[in-house]
Amino acid sequence: MNETQIKEDRSETREDANADLEKWEAAINNLLRIIERSERKLRYFQNRVKQAKFMDRPNQRKVRIAGAQVGTHSAYLEGLRSELRQLERLYSGGIRLRQTAENELRQIWGWINRPGIRNLLYSARVSFETFLEDWQRWAADAETLPLAIEIRTTRFLIGFMLLKRDADTVTIRFVIIRPDYRARGYGTDVLIETVRYAFEVLDAEHVTLEVFADNGPALTCFENAGFQYLSYTDMTRQTYTMGIERSEWAGDKVVDEADVAPQLSAPLGLFFDSEE
């Protein structure tokens, strides 16, 4: 196949995807109806199990059957919800990064100040005025990029990130996804788009980040986006440095599997403390 044919094939694929938006929407709505019916069935069997706890002499056979049905429907629902998240992401057309607007900052500030999140950017809760001043300082710095994260087709704001550009390296200083969009695959999508943005738009050669070793979900997300473990420190807190090179992203670098460090989703201490 020659180069012209390859380009034509890719163009046709994009046009087909755009033409089938109604089909995507219909598939999503149909899946939502199936999930709703399955949730009703799950609640029915959960209630039968709960009901048995208040009976003096419940029918143990029926209780076992109801318990088994709870497990079956729970697993089935998890699979359906995973499929729904994938369909929604495909339908959304991907992630887009852009400059943050000032009228979006109060919403972003609310996400940042949630428990368990605020210590990733600040050591304590900060006022909106402090965050606004910081954002103005970041926006005025040519080497710092405070970016909004949005769904490409709907322009719906789902997150915020802070990038630092230094020579040929872009460092991801902070990234947050709005609470109701977490654990749905968008974090990995955002990182993949960030890597593309760093290499294609910012002309970087390396993308790096630091992540606390006890942040399991973030480690898994970075691994899924192709980041490799570069170093480990145990000063004030156990921290990994992870990164990806342009040659790896572009597929120019041949990777020897023997030289690739294993992917880790837990602190090193968990491996060293295990008994032989």
N, C-alpha and C positions, 0 to 999 in steps of 0.2 A: 504494500500500500504506500503510495507516495505522500508527500507532505500536504499537498492540496486536498487529498481525500481525507486525511486525518483532521484537518481544520474544518472541513465540511461536516464530518461526522459529529464533532464536538458542538458545532453550531446547531445542528438539528436536534441534538439531545437537549440543549438549553431551551429551544423553542417548544419542544414537546413537553418539557416540565412546566413551562409557563401556560401552555394550552390546557393542561390537566389540573389546574388549581381547583376547579369545581369537583373533580373526582377525588382529589385529596380531602377536600372539605366533607364530601359525602362519606368517605371512608372513616374520617375522624368522628363524625356524628353517629355513624352506625356503631363504631366501637364504644362510644360513650353510652349508647343504649344497652349494649351487651354488658358493660361494666355495671350499669345501674341495676340490671336484672340480677347479676351475680352477687352484687352487694346485698340485695334483698334476701337472696337465698342464704348467704352467709349469716346475716343477722337472725334469720329464722332458726338455724341450727345453733348459733351462739346462745339464743334465748332458751332453747330447749335444754342445753347443758346447764345454764344458770338456774333454770326452773327446777332441775333435779336436785340442786343443792338444798332446796327448801322442803323437799319431800322426805317423809320418814322412811318410806320403802320404795325408792324409785326403781323402775325397770332398768336393770343394769345393761341389758342387751341394747335397749334403745339409747341409753346414755352413751355407750361405746360407739354405736352407729352415728349418733349426732356428733360426737367428738371427732370421729374420722372424717365426717363431712366438713367440719370446721377446718381441719387441716387441708383437705382437698381443695375447698373453695378459696381458702386463703392463698394457697400456692397458685391457683388458677388466676385469681385477681391480680397477684403480683406480676404474673406474666402479661396479662392484659394491660396493666398500667404501664409496664415497660414498653410494650408495643405502642401504646398511645403516645408516650413521650417521644418515641422515635418518629412517629407520624407527624406530630406537632412540629418537631424540629425541621423535618424535611419540608413541610408545608410553609414554614416561616421564611424559607429562602436563605437562612444562615444569619450570621452575626455581622454587624457593621460597627466600626469604631469612628468616632467623630469628636470634635471639640465639645466640651461641656458648656451648656448655657447656664447663666447665673440663676435663672428661675427654676432650675432643677436641683440646686444645691441643698435646699432644705430637706428635700426627700432623701437625697444621698446621705446627708448628715444624720438623718434618722436611722438609716441602715447601719452606718458606721458606729453609732453609739449603742447598738444593741449589745446585751451581755454576751461575752464570749467573742465578740468581734472587735470592740473598741481597742483592745490591747494590741491588735495587729498593726495599727497606724499610730495610735496615741497610747500613752501609759495610763491615762485616766480619762474619764468623761470630759469632753470639751464643749464649750458653748458654741452656738451657731455662729456667733460673731468671730470667734477664733478660727473656726473652719473656713469662714468666708475670707478672712485675712490670709490664711494659708493658701487657699485656692487662687487668690489674686496674685500672691507671690509666685506660685507655681506657673500661672499663666504668663507672667512677665519674664520668666526664665526660659531662654531659648533651648536649654538642655533638659527641661522638665516638661512632660506632657500629661496633663490631667484630662483623661478621655472618658467620654460617655460610651456605654455599651448598649446597643439597641438591636431589636429584631429588624432585619433588613426590609421585609415587606411591609410591616405595620408601623415601623419607626417607634416602637414601644420601648421605653427605657427600662432595661433590666439590670444595669450594673454600672460600676465606675472603676477606673483603674488609673494608676499613677506609674508612668514610665520615666526612666532616667537615661538620657543619651550621653555617652562619654566615649569620644573617639570612634572606634568601630564596634562598640558594645552597647547594647540596649539592655537595661536592667529593669525587670518588673518589680517595682517597689511595693505595690499594693494592688489587690484586686478584690472586689466584692460583688456578689450577685444578690439581687433582691431576695428576701427570704422565701417568697412563694415560688421562686424559680430555681431553687437549689435542689440538688439530688434528682435532676431531670436531664442531665447530660449537657446543659448549657455551659457549665464551667469548662469542660473540655473543648467545646466549640469556640469559646472565647479565647482560650489559650492558642488554639490552632490558628485562629484569625490574627491574634497578636503576633505570633511568629511570622506569618506571612506579611503583616504590616511592617514589622521591624526589618525584614529582609528586602521587601519590594519597595516600600515607601521611604523608609528611613535609611536604607542602604547599609544596614549593619552586617557584620560578619559573625557576631555572636549574640545570643540572647541568654541572659542568666537571671537567676532569682535565688532567694534564700527562703527556707521554710523550716518551721519548728519540727523537730523529729517526732513529736507526739501528735501532730496534726495529720492523722491517717487519711481522712477524705481528701485533703489537699495533695498529699503525696501520691495517692492513686490517680488523681486528676492530672497532675503534672506528668506522671509516667505514661498515662494514656495519650497525652499530647506529644510524646516523643522526647521528653527531657531526660537526660542522663545524670547520674550522680557524679559530681566532680570532687567534692570534699565534705568533711564532717568536722564540726567543732563542738567542744563541750566546755564552754567558758561559763557565762551566766545561765545559758540554757542550751540544750542540745539542738544543733541546727545543721541542716544539710544545705550545701550549695549545689544547685542543679543548673544545667544549661544545654543548649543545642547550637551547633555550628551551621553556617550557611551550607557547607558541603554536605552535611548530613540531611538537611532539609531538602536540598536540591537533588539528592540521590547521587552526587558525584563521588562521595567517599565510600569506598568499599570497607565494610566493617567486618573485622574478624571476630566471630562469636566468642573465641577464647579470650579476647581482650575486653569484652563488654562486662562491666560489673553487674551483678544480679540486681533486679529491681527489688526495692525494699519498701514495705508499707508499715514499718514499725521502727522504733528506736533501736540502735545497735545494741543497747544494753539487753534487750530481750533475747538477742542471739548469743551474746557472750555469757549471760547468766544461766543459760540452759545447761542441764547436767549431761555429761557424756553418756 
